[in-house]
Amino acid sequence: MRTIEWNPQNNTVQMIDQRLLPGEFRVVEFDDYRQIAKAVTEMVIRGAPAIGAAAAFGLALAAKQSTAVKTKSLKSDLFDAGLVLVAARPTAINLKWAVDRILGLVRDSQVDCDALRSFVLDEAQRIADEDIEINKRMASLGAELLDDGDVVIHHCNTGSLATVDWGTALGVIRTAHESGKRIHVLVDETRPRLQGARLTAWELEQYSIPYEIISDNAAGYFLSSGMVHKVIFGADRVAANGDVVNKIGTYMLALTAHANNVPVFAVVPTSTIDISVMDGSQIPIEERPPEEVLGITLNGQPISPSTAKARNPAFDITPAEIISAIVTERGIVTPPYRMKLKDILQERLEES
Ligand code: MRU
């Protein structure tokens, strides 16, 4: 199934509960947009494009939930819901992108309440469907960057689970694999929430792609030994200058790859590019609860003293200078990024 979808039988939003994988595959169902916002915050669903789709379906739920009989009141309810959904997680721009896209159309619409409710759902559905098309386009472009026999390091989870389906960076690996290239993936476990060890490994099992999990701090060893040909990851937000904000640990990985002359690729739908921020330093970095770091146990025991404190930034900033290429659905962009990213966003705007 898709990571997230609308269930027309009972007008609910269904999503895979990613907190439970790989131990349990459970689908949960929500009928209130506030529950969707909570599910995003608690990472029932995660990954930038997936939470963008969640926000879009959240607005569709808000439209159904609203008791408004006048269009003006329905619009006002939708704008209120938009604020709640955008606040669910601060770093990935896809949340805001999806909400702005729908609310921009809502603002200009002249239709009655029922038509507006259907319109919001149709647009959310379009966002979800487009996500898959975009991922497949990025995947076939990006697969050209991978060669038969490549060993690649992949960070976090960027597969079907991080999107509506197919994935960004992992989608590239999957398409390369399906085209017959032998790709071996070294899966960064991705502490503290272990999206690599839990989710990416689970997906690679489904696709029969060979892989081994490595601890995040082993990446340097493999990169300096000449055993790795490429490093590939996704992004939660890309600034106008090409700085990439992605899962914590991406910066150390990219830096080490760069120091060892290993190409570094970010695979990013244009909905993740935010040209309103000049560079990565202006992007808010989510700091998550310390329990995510301290809650890990070893041999049934907590890993640290009960009074230990921890810091838990969920993302970091990889400077554009050490990224070899950014793969988008509109082509592969190479440095210098600023003008090229601006042009592709302009191109998208003109086509919409
Ligand atoms: O905190 P998460 O699991 O939502 O972080 C996800 C990532 O960092 C992914 O690499 C990113 O969203 C791009 S993948 C589509």
Boltz pocket constraint, residues with backbone or C-beta under 6 A from the ligand:
constraints:
  - pocket:
      binder: B
      contacts: [[A, 45], [A, 46], [A, 47], [A, 48], [A, 49], [A, 92], [A, 155], [A, 156], [A, 157], [A, 158], [A, 159], [A, 162], [A, 163], [A, 167], [A, 168], [A, 169], [A, 195], [A, 233], [A, 234], [A, 235], [A, 236], [A, 246], [A, 247], [A, 248], [A, 267], [A, 314]]
      max_distance: 6.0
